[in-house]
Every structure is written in C-alpha cells, then in structure tokens.
Amino acid sequence: MPSFFKRKNVTKTRYNQKSGNKEQSPEKKPGSIGFSLSVNLDIIKQRTGNSTDIITRHVKIGPNYGLKTVVVYVAGIVNEQFIHDFLIESLMKDHFLQEDLNLENAAEIIVDDLVALSSVMQISEWNQLLLSLMSGDTIILIDGLDKALSVSTEGGEKRAIEEPGAQVSVRGSRAGFVESLGTNTALVRRIIKSPDLWLESMKIGKVTKTDVAIMYINGIAKQEIVEEVRSRLNKLEVDSILESGYIEQLIEDQTFTPFPTLYNTERPDIVAGNLLEGRIAIFIDGTPFVLLAPAVFVQFFQSTDDYYARFDMATALRLLRILIFIISLIAPAAYVAVTTFHQEMIPTQLVITVAAQREAVPFPAFVEALIMEVTFEILREAGIRLPRAVGSAVSIVGALVIGQAAVQAGIVSPAMVIIVSITAIASFATPSFSMAISARLIRFFIMISAATFGFYGIILAFIMLLAHLCSLRSFSVPYMTPLAPFILANVGDTIVRFPWLDLGTRPKLISQKDNIGQGETMKSQPPENSGMVTANTGKGDGNES
C-alpha cells in the first residue's frame, strides 16, 4: 500500500476561500481523497505510473477565478469532443452561473448547473476514483475539496455493427454484436421493447474490472435459475476476464466433459428468441459473444433460419444436421470396423475394390485413418491461423495435394481419403462451432473402440456417450431435455419443428409460470363458398359460363 495511505497523526489543512486563512480539519480515513489539489494529482500520477495517456487540463472557476480545478481523463477511451464541448467549455465560460460559487457549494453547482452531461456523481475514495478514471469517466478535482466529481464520458473508437462471420443467416437480421457491452444490450432492447426485460450489471476480475451484465425477462425466466446465475458470477474471484470463454468455463456445471453446457452466439435475434423462452443472457464487455444459460443438447443443432422458414423445410434441415453430426462422429470408425472385423457386411464387388486398393497400403485401417485424421486437423488448424486471404487457399490446396500424394505413395487408400474428406465436410455443417469441435475430439475415442471391438465397440461407445449426455446438467436443467426427461409439450421444437400455431408452450424446465408463448389464435380461412374472382364483376360464384 502506498505511503500516503499510511500517514497517521497528521492534521490536514483546508484553505478557507472567504477568510483567506488555513483552518484545521479532522484526520481523513486511509484511502480517502485529500484536500490538496497538487497532492491529489501526484497520487494519480504515482498510481498510474505517470502514464502519458493520462490527460490533465487545469482551469480556474468561480468569482475572480479563485478556485483551481483540474479535469483528468484517459485518452482513447473517452469521447474527447463531449469533454471539450460540454465540460471544459461550460466550466470556463458560464460565468453568470458562478457568481455564488464557493468551495462549500462548488460540487453542487457544477453538477446541477455547469456540466451538461448525464451521470455525474461525487467520489470520496481513491479506489472508486481510479476505477471510474480507467473505465472512461472524466474526473474533476477542486483545490481545497476532499472529494471529486466523476462524469460519464465513455467513448473512443469502436467497431461498427456488421453481420457476424461465425453465424451467417440466409434470412433475417444482418446485425451482430460488437465489443461494446452497452451497444450489445441496446441491440437486444431494440427487439424486445418490454419493461420486463431486466438488466443487472457487475464487475468481475480483480485486475481487469470487466463489466458483466445478465439480462432476462421478469415473469418468464425461472427465478431459481436467475439466482443461480447471479450467485455463480458473484462468487468468481479471478484476476482477469478477457473473453466470454473465461466465464463459460468458470460457471459451467461440469468441467470434465467435451460437450458445451452454455450456448454462445453473436446474433441479437438468437439472444432475443432465447430470452423469450426463459433463458438468461450473459454479456461481457470486450467480446461480441454472448452466453445463454441454461443450454440443452438439441439447441446446438438449431439455426436462426429454422424459425424464418416453413416448418417442413426447417424439420428436414434439422434432421439433416443430426445425420451430419452422426457422420462426423462415426464415419472413420465405421470404415475401420468394416474393413477390420466385418468384411462380410460389404457387397462383394465393393469388398474386392477396397481390398485391391489396400493391397499396397502397409498400415492397418486404424493407423491409416489416424494418419489422415491428424493430417486434416493440421490443415484445418493451419487454415484458421493463417491470414484470411491465404488461409482457405492453403487448406484446400494442401488437402488436395497431400491426399493425392499420400494415395500415390501407397500410404493410404483412396477410399480412406474419401471417408475422411466427408467427415471433415460434415463437421463444418454443424451450426455450433463448440459442438462441432466436440465431435472432432470424440471421433478419435470412437475410432479406438471400433479398432478394438468393431461395431460392438461403436455401439458400446454410443451407449457410454448417451449415458454421459443424460448425466449432464446446465444450471440444474437436464442437458437432454425435453427428450430425457421426455416432455411431450416441448417436443415440437427439438430435432423437428412444428408449425408456429402448434408452438404454444415455452420450455417447462426453463421458463417460469408463463408457459404460453402465444394466444389461442386460429389461422384465417377463406369462406367456404367463395367464388372465383372475375375481371368484370370482381366476384363470382364459380358457375358462370
């Protein structure tokens, strides 16, 4: 702790503006702002390491410019135009409002009459002052006054709102979250214009002091889940929160699982839809990814386009995604099992072709699959890390060249290249990246089971996988709901999607007492005896000749 916090038995002096004499004042508590302007500025410079981006502007206010005042802010994270136009200019030019200004009422007059900005508060503690300063607020210090004024001037350069790159939608909104927490919450409020949309803010991280907010709809979200989310966030004691992945790993129910138990998204419409179902959104300043809790397994195979298209097309696409996920899990394992243990299951002509291809391959099918899977994972990771202009070209060309060269060298068979390529493409078709990367990890476990026990090993691995999925919880909500436990009323929005008229209930284990998502509406029907509209009369009975 700095030495100025440890001073004891020192009597403070305060300058009396009216009498011109120094008067004694009681000793201040450690950590409190002092009366001397020069000492306060020295403390700020000491605590910030005399950083060059700490800007101080000296002005004189009051009758005969008798009060020395300093405006302090951090360049780059404030709106300097606001500071110059509505703060410094007001302090320097509004002389008719400063006739009665003195040391005793300076803070009140500045707040009420001089500062033309919102959210002005008085601060008397150093920790609160430094936190406000580093958060983008502007600090006003007055010589002889043992408190400071904090004015909200947060600003600076921010990324413009644009379409998210990770969750592309064919139909729907093109707006995506950015790195500003205030902008992200505003995007959701533009969609849900309800006073029941509540927002709670907090700061997490002993060093970073990251702004975190939870958003939910009062009356729809289950209060027990809201309390659990709030409790887990308040219990976090870490130095830093740099991205939503930090919080996702710190508050999840089970750590040792490859499956994500919180959903993350960059789209405001997805957040709004999940809030209307009773979920809680967690916003973190500095990242465009918003967390949604609780999360269920089927949620990761749903896309925002499913709700903008007809129910039959949405259902077909969801079933296709489930099939794609299964292919990405077991395609290499099934090839290993068939070629190693169950050759009788392959048609005769095909088994002759596969055997002819594998005749020159020196490795067993499992080693062959392992080599190709690891190679494709290396190419995929290289494509992500390389610059965007060359990353996709390198990954595609590398896969073609290496695959062709491996076949010609006799290291792998052409059938294995086809199987691994289909598996790689299938993993990209999963809507959620966190679920797709889980499949990439589980795939190797299933391959080992297939190389050991054949199809019996694959079945055993699937049984273990389902048992693990049924044991997971997301904020006390079963991960496989509404399939396990089975809830008939909520099956209409799982791996299939019923028509909108049949989607009248919210998830029962997530939402509160408000389970009805829409009224008892009926689709308008044409009149039973409506005739054909004619060009002459504008109506007809259908029997005209």
C-alpha positions in Angstrom: 0.0 0.0 0.0 1.4 3.5 -0.9 2.9 5.5 1.9 0.3 8.3 1.6 -2.4 5.8 2.8 -0.3 5.1 5.9 0.1 8.6 7.2 -1.1 8.9 10.8 -1.2 11.8 13.3 -1.1 14.3 10.5 -3.5 17.2 10.7 -5.0 18.2 7.3 -5.3 21.9 6.4 -8.0 23.4 4.2 -7.9 26.8 2.7 -10.9 29.0 3.6 -11.8 31.0 0.5 -13.7 33.6 2.4 -11.3 34.4 5.2 -8.1 33.6 3.4 -6.8 31.6 6.3 -5.9 27.9 6.7 -8.1 26.1 9.1 -7.6 22.7 10.8 -9.7 19.7 9.6 -10.1 16.3 11.2 -7.8 13.5 10.0 -9.2 11.6 7.0 -9.5 7.9 6.7 -6.9 6.0 4.8 -7.8 5.7 1.1 -9.8 8.9 1.1 -9.2 11.8 -1.3 -7.3 14.7 0.3 -7.9 18.5 0.2 -4.7 19.5 -1.7 -5.1 19.6 -5.5 -1.3 19.1 -6.1 -1.1 16.2 -3.7 -4.1 14.5 -5.4 -2.6 14.9 -8.8 0.7 13.5 -7.6 -1.2 10.5 -6.2 -2.9 9.9 -9.6 0.4 10.1 -11.4 2.0 7.7 -8.9 -0.8 5.2 -9.1 -0.8 5.3 -12.9 2.9 5.2 -13.3 2.9 8.7 -14.8 1.3 7.2 -17.9 1.4 9.5 -20.9 -2.2 8.9 -21.9 -3.5 10.4 -18.6 -4.5 13.9 -19.7 -4.9 16.8 -17.1 -6.4 20.1 -18.0 -6.1 23.0 -15.5 -8.9 25.5 -15.4 -10.0 28.2 -12.9 -13.6 28.8 -12.0 -15.6 30.8 -9.5 -15.6 34.6 -8.7 -12.3 36.1 -9.8 -11.2 32.6 -10.9 -10.4 31.8 -7.3 -11.0 28.0 -7.4 -8.3 25.9 -9.0 -9.8 23.0 -10.9 -8.3 20.1 -12.8 -10.0 17.8 -15.4 -8.4 14.4 -15.7 -9.2 11.7 -18.2 -7.6 8.8 -20.1 -7.1 9.5 -23.8 -8.5 6.9 -26.2 -11.3 5.5 -24.1 -13.3 8.8 -23.7 -15.3 11.0 -26.0 -13.0 14.0 -26.1 -15.5 16.0 -28.1 -18.0 15.7 -25.3 -15.3 16.7 -22.7 -14.3 19.8 -24.7 -17.9 21.0 -25.6 -20.0 20.1 -22.6 -17.5 20.1 -19.8 -14.4 22.2 -20.1 -16.2 24.9 -22.1 -19.0 25.1 -19.6 -16.6 25.4 -16.7 -14.7 28.2 -18.4 -17.5 30.3 -20.0 -20.6 30.1 -17.8 -19.5 33.0 -15.6 -23.1 34.1 -14.8 -23.7 30.8 -13.0 -20.5 31.1 -11.0 -21.2 34.3 -9.1 -22.3 32.5 -5.9 -19.9 29.6 -6.4 -17.6 28.9 -3.4 -15.7 25.9 -2.0 -18.7 24.7 0.0 -21.2 24.6 -2.9 -18.8 24.0 -5.8 -19.7 20.4 -6.3 -23.5 21.0 -6.2 -23.3 23.9 -8.7 -21.1 22.1 -11.1 -23.4 19.0 -11.1 -26.7 21.0 -11.3 -25.8 24.0 -13.5 -22.4 23.7 -15.2 -21.9 20.2 -16.5 -24.2 19.4 -19.5 -23.6 15.6 -19.3 -25.5 12.9 -17.6 -24.4 10.5 -14.9 -22.4 12.8 -12.6 -21.5 11.5 -9.2 -19.4 12.5 -6.2 -16.5 10.3 -5.2 -14.6 10.4 -1.9 -12.5 7.2 -2.1 -9.3 6.7 -4.2 -10.2 3.2 -5.3 -13.5 4.4 -6.7 -11.9 7.4 -8.4 -9.2 5.3 -10.1 -11.8 2.7 -11.3 -14.0 5.4 -12.8 -11.0 7.0 -14.4 -9.9 3.7 -16.0 -13.5 3.0 -17.1 -13.7 6.0 -19.4 -15.1 8.6 -17.0 -13.7 12.1 -16.6 -12.6 13.3 -13.1 -13.0 16.8 -11.8 -10.8 17.8 -8.9 -11.0 21.1 -7.0 -8.3 22.5 -4.7 -9.5 22.5 -1.1 -12.3 20.0 -1.7 -11.9 16.5 -0.3 -14.0 14.8 -3.0 -14.0 14.5 -6.8 -16.7 14.5 -9.4 -16.9 11.7 -11.9 -18.6 12.5 -15.3 -19.6 9.7 -17.6 -17.8 10.4 -20.9 -17.0 6.8 -22.1 -16.3 6.7 -25.8 -13.4 6.2 -28.2 -13.2 4.1 -31.4 -15.5 1.1 -31.6 -16.1 -1.5 -34.3 -19.2 -0.8 -36.4 -22.2 -3.2 -36.3 -21.9 -5.7 -39.0 -23.1 -9.2 -39.9 -21.4 -11.9 -37.7 -19.0 -14.1 -39.6 -19.4 -17.3 -37.5 -23.2 -17.5 -37.7 -24.3 -16.5 -41.2 -28.1 -16.4 -41.8 -29.8 -16.7 -45.2 -32.8 -14.8 -44.0 -33.1 -12.4 -41.0 -31.3 -9.7 -39.4 -27.8 -8.7 -40.5 -26.8 -7.1 -37.3 -24.2 -8.7 -35.0 -22.8 -8.0 -31.6 -19.7 -5.9 -31.2 -17.2 -5.5 -28.3 -19.2 -2.8 -26.5 -21.5 -4.1 -23.8 -23.8 -1.0 -24.0 -24.2 -1.5 -27.7 -24.9 -5.2 -27.4 -27.6 -4.7 -24.7 -29.2 -1.9 -26.8 -29.4 -4.3 -29.8 -31.5 -6.7 -27.8 -33.7 -3.9 -26.4 -34.5 -2.8 -29.9 -36.0 -6.2 -30.5 -37.7 -6.7 -27.1 -39.4 -3.4 -26.2 -40.7 -4.5 -22.8 -40.1 -3.1 -19.3 -39.9 -6.6 -18.0 -36.6 -7.0 -19.8 -34.3 -6.5 -16.8 -30.6 -5.9 -16.8 -28.2 -6.4 -13.9 -24.5 -5.2 -14.0 -21.5 -6.2 -12.1 -17.7 -6.1 -12.3 -15.6 -9.3 -12.3 -11.8 -9.5 -12.2 -9.5 -8.1 -9.6 -7.3 -6.5 -12.2 -9.4 -6.1 -15.3 -12.6 -5.0 -13.6 -14.5 -6.3 -16.5 -18.1 -5.2 -16.9 -20.5 -8.1 -17.0 -24.3 -8.0 -17.2 -27.1 -10.5 -17.0 -30.3 -10.0 -18.9 -33.6 -11.8 -18.5 -37.3 -11.3 -18.9 -39.0 -11.0 -15.5 -42.0 -13.3 -15.3 -40.7 -15.7 -17.9 -37.3 -16.7 -16.7 -37.4 -19.0 -13.7 -36.3 -17.1 -10.6 -34.3 -20.1 -9.3 -32.1 -20.1 -12.4 -31.6 -16.3 -12.3 -30.5 -16.6 -8.7 -28.1 -19.4 -9.6 -26.5 -17.5 -12.4 -26.2 -14.4 -10.3 -24.7 -16.4 -7.4 -22.1 -18.1 -9.6 -21.0 -14.9 -11.1 -20.7 -13.1 -7.8 -18.5 -15.9 -6.4 -15.9 -15.6 -9.1 -12.5 -14.4 -7.7 -10.1 -14.2 -10.7 -7.6 -11.6 -11.8 -9.0 -11.2 -15.3 -11.9 -11.8 -17.6 -10.8 -11.2 -21.2 -13.5 -13.1 -23.1 -16.7 -14.9 -22.6 -14.9 -18.2 -22.6 -13.4 -17.4 -19.2 -16.8 -17.1 -17.6 -18.2 -20.1 -19.6 -15.5 -22.4 -18.1 -15.8 -20.9 -14.6 -19.6 -21.2 -14.1 -20.4 -24.4 -16.0 -21.9 -27.3 -14.0 -19.4 -29.9 -15.1 -15.8 -29.3 -16.2 -14.7 -32.7 -17.4 -17.0 -33.1 -20.5 -16.3 -32.5 -24.2 -19.8 -31.0 -24.7 -20.6 -27.3 -24.2 -23.1 -26.7 -21.4 -23.5 -23.0 -22.2 -24.6 -21.6 -25.6 -22.7 -18.7 -27.2 -23.9 -16.5 -30.1 -23.1 -13.3 -32.0 -26.6 -12.7 -33.1 -29.1 -10.4 -31.2 -32.1 -12.2 -32.7 -30.9 -15.5 -31.3 -30.5 -13.9 -27.9 -33.9 -12.3 -28.1 -35.6 -15.7 -29.0 -33.9 -17.5 -26.1 -34.8 -14.7 -23.7 -38.5 -15.2 -24.7 -38.1 -18.9 -23.9 -36.9 -18.1 -20.4 -33.1 -18.2 -20.7 -30.7 -15.8 -19.2 -28.2 -13.9 -21.4 -24.7 -13.0 -20.0 -23.0 -10.1 -21.7 -19.2 -9.5 -21.2 -17.6 -6.2 -22.2 -14.9 -6.6 -24.8 -16.3 -9.6 -26.7 -19.1 -10.0 -29.3 -20.1 -13.4 -27.9 -23.0 -13.6 -25.5 -23.6 -16.6 -23.3 -27.0 -18.2 -22.9 -27.9 -20.3 -19.9 -29.2 -22.9 -19.4 -28.3 -24.8 -22.6 -29.7 -28.1 -23.9 -28.3 -30.6 -26.4 -30.8 -30.0 -29.2 -30.2 -26.3 -29.0 -26.8 -26.7 -30.7 -28.4 -28.1 -33.9 -30.9 -25.3 -34.3 -30.3 -22.4 -36.6 -32.0 -19.0 -36.7 -33.1 -19.8 -40.3 -35.3 -22.6 -38.9 -37.7 -20.1 -37.4 -37.8 -17.9 -40.5 -38.6 -20.8 -42.9 -41.6 -23.1 -43.2 -41.8 -25.9 -40.6 -41.4 -28.7 -43.2 -38.1 -27.2 -44.6 -36.9 -26.5 -41.1 -37.6 -30.0 -39.9 -35.8 -31.5 -42.9 -32.8 -29.3 -42.3 -32.7 -30.2 -38.6 -32.8 -34.0 -39.4 -30.1 -33.4 -41.9 -27.9 -31.8 -39.3 -28.4 -34.7 -36.9 -27.4 -37.1 -39.6 -24.4 -34.9 -40.4 -23.3 -34.9 -36.8 -23.6 -38.7 -36.6 -21.5 -39.0 -39.8 -18.8 -36.7 -38.4 -18.7 -39.0 -35.3 -18.6 -42.5 -36.7 -17.7 -42.3 -40.4 -13.9 -43.2 -40.0 -14.8 -45.6 -37.1 -17.3 -47.4 -39.3 -14.8 -47.8 -42.1 -12.2 -49.2 -39.7 -14.7 -51.6 -38.1 -16.0 -52.9 -41.5 -12.6 -53.4 -43.1 -11.0 -54.9 -40.0 -13.8 -57.2 -38.5 -16.9 -57.2 -40.6 -15.9 -57.6 -44.2 -19.0 -59.8 -44.8 -21.2 -56.7 -44.5 -19.7 -55.2 -47.6 -21.1 -56.1 -51.1 -18.8 -58.5 -52.9 -17.9 -56.1 -55.7 -17.1 -53.3 -53.3 -15.0 -55.5 -51.0 -12.9 -56.6 -53.9 -12.3 -53.0 -54.9 -11.4 -52.0 -51.4 -9.1 -55.0 -50.9 -7.3 -54.1 -54.2 -6.8 -50.5 -53.0 -5.5 -51.6 -49.6 -3.2 -54.2 -51.1 -0.3 -51.8 -51.3 -1.0 -50.0 -48.0 1.4 -51.1 -45.3 -0.7 -49.9 -42.3 -3.8 -51.4 -40.8 -7.1 -49.5 -41.3 -6.9 -47.8 -37.9 -3.4 -46.4 -38.4 -4.4 -45.3 -41.9 -7.5 -43.4 -40.5 -5.4 -41.9 -37.7 -2.8 -40.6 -40.1 -5.4 -39.0 -42.4 -7.5 -37.5 -39.5 -4.4 -35.9 -37.8 -3.3 -34.6 -41.2 -6.7 -33.0 -41.9 -6.8 -31.5 -38.4 -3.4 -29.9 -39.0 -4.5 -28.5 -42.3 -7.7 -27.2 -40.7 -5.9 -25.5 -37.9 -3.3 -24.0 -40.3 -6.2 -22.6 -42.4 -7.6 -20.9 -39.3 -4.3 -19.4 -38.1 -3.0 -18.2 -41.5 -4.1 -14.8 -42.8 -7.6 -14.9 -44.2 -6.5 -14.1 -47.7 -4.4 -17.3 -48.0 -5.8 -19.5 -45.2 -8.6 -21.0 -47.2 -6.4 -21.5 -50.3 -3.7 -23.2 -48.3 -6.1 -25.6 -46.6 -7.9 -26.6 -49.8 -4.7 -26.9 -51.9 -2.9 -28.7 -49.1 -5.7 -31.2 -48.7 -5.8 -32.0 -52.4 -2.0 -32.2 -52.8 -1.4 -34.2 -49.6 -4.3 -36.5 -50.2 -3.2 -37.3 -53.8 0.4 -37.6 -52.8 -0.5 -40.0 -50.0 -2.5 -42.2 -52.3 0.2 -42.3 -54.9 2.9 -43.1 -52.3 0.8 -46.0 -51.1 0.5 -44.7 -47.5 -3.4 -44.5 -47.6 -6.1 -45.9 -49.8 -8.4 -43.7 -52.0 -11.4 -44.9 -50.0 -9.9 -43.6 -46.8 -9.3 -40.2 -48.3 -13.0 -40.1 -49.4 -14.2 -41.1 -45.9 -12.0 -38.6 -44.1 -13.0 -35.8 -46.5 -16.7 -36.5 -46.0 -16.1 -36.4 -42.2 -14.3 -33.1 -42.4 -17.0 -31.5 -44.5 -19.7 -32.9 -42.1 -18.0 -31.3 -39.1 -18.3 -27.9 -40.8 -22.0 -28.3 -41.4 -22.8 -28.3 -37.6 -24.3 -24.9 -36.8 -22.5 -24.6 -33.4 -18.7 -24.5 -33.6 -18.4 -25.6 -29.9 -20.5 -28.7 -30.7 -18.5 -29.4 -33.9 -15.2 -29.2 -32.1 -16.5 -31.7 -29.5 -17.3 -34.1 -32.3 -13.7 -33.8 -33.5 -12.4 -34.9 -30.2 -15.0 -37.7 -29.6 -14.3 -39.1 -33.1 -10.9 -40.4 -32.0 -12.4 -42.2 -29.0 -14.9 -44.0 -31.2 -12.2 -44.9 -33.7 -10.2 -46.6 -30.9 -13.4 -48.5 -29.8 -14.0 -49.6 -33.4 -10.4 -50.8 -33.9 -10.7 -52.8 -30.7 -14.2 -54.4 -30.9 -15.6 -53.5 -34.3 -19.2 -52.5 -34.5 -19.7 -53.7 -30.9 -17.1 -51.1 -29.9 -19.0 -48.4 -31.7 -22.3 -49.4 -30.0 -20.6 -49.5 -26.6 -19.1 -46.0 -27.3 -22.5 -44.7 -28.2 -24.1 -46.2 -25.0 -21.4 -44.5 -22.9 -21.9 -41.3 -24.8 -25.7 -41.2 -24.3 -25.2 -42.1 -20.6 -22.8 -39.2 -20.2 -25.2 -36.8 -22.0 -28.1 -37.8 -19.8 -25.9 -37.2 -16.7 -25.1 -33.6 -17.7 -26.8 -30.6 -16.2 -26.8 -26.9 -17.2 -27.8 -24.8 -14.2 -29.7 -27.8 -12.8 -31.6 -28.3 -16.1 -31.1 -31.8 -17.7 -28.9 -31.5 -20.7 -31.1 -33.8 -22.9 -34.4 -32.2 -22.0 -37.1 -32.4 -23.5 -36.0 -35.9 -24.7 -34.7 -37.2 -21.4 -36.7 -36.5 -19.3 -39.4 -36.7 -22.0 -41.7 -33.6 -22.1 -44.3 -34.1 -24.8 -45.4 -30.4 -24.8 -41.9 -29.3 -25.8 -41.1 -31.9 -28.4 -42.3 -29.6 -31.2 -39.1 -27.5 -31.1 -36.4 -30.1 -30.9 -35.0 -32.2 -33.7 -38.2 -31.4 -35.6 -40.1 -28.1 -35.8 -43.9 -28.0 -35.6 -45.9 -25.2 -37.3 -46.0 -21.9 -35.4 -49.6 -22.5 -34.5 -48.6 -25.6 -32.6 -45.7 -24.0 -30.8 -47.7 -22.5 -27.9 -45.6 -23.5 -24.9 -42.2 -22.4 -23.6 -39.7 -24.9 -22.2 -41.2 -26.0 -18.9 -38.0 -26.7 -17.1 -36.6 -23.3 -18.1 -39.5 -20.8 -18.1 -41.5 -19.8 -15.0 -45.3 -19.7 -14.7 -45.8 -18.1 -18.1 -45.7 -21.2 -20.3 -48.0 -20.0 -23.0 -45.9 -18.4 -25.8 -48.9 -17.3 -27.9 -52.6 -17.0 -27.6 -55.2 -19.4 -28.9 -55.1 -18.0 -32.4 -56.6 -19.7 -35.5 -55.3 -19.3 -39.0 -57.7 -17.3 -41.1 -59.6 -19.5 -43.6 -61.3 -18.4 -46.8 -65.1 -18.5 -47.0 -66.4 -22.0 -47.8 -68.5 -20.8 -50.8 -66.1 -18.2 -52.1 -66.4 -17.9 -55.8 -63.7 -17.2 -58.4 -62.9 -13.5 -58.8 -63.6 -12.4 -62.3 -62.2 -9.5 -64.2 -65.7 -7.9 -65.0 -67.6 -8.0 -61.7 -64.7 -8.5 -59.2 -66.5 -11.5 -57.7 -68.3 -14.7 -58.9 -69.9 -17.9 -57.8 -67.8 -20.2 -59.8 -70.7 -21.3 -62.1 -70.5 -18.6 -64.7 -70.1 -19.6 -68.2 
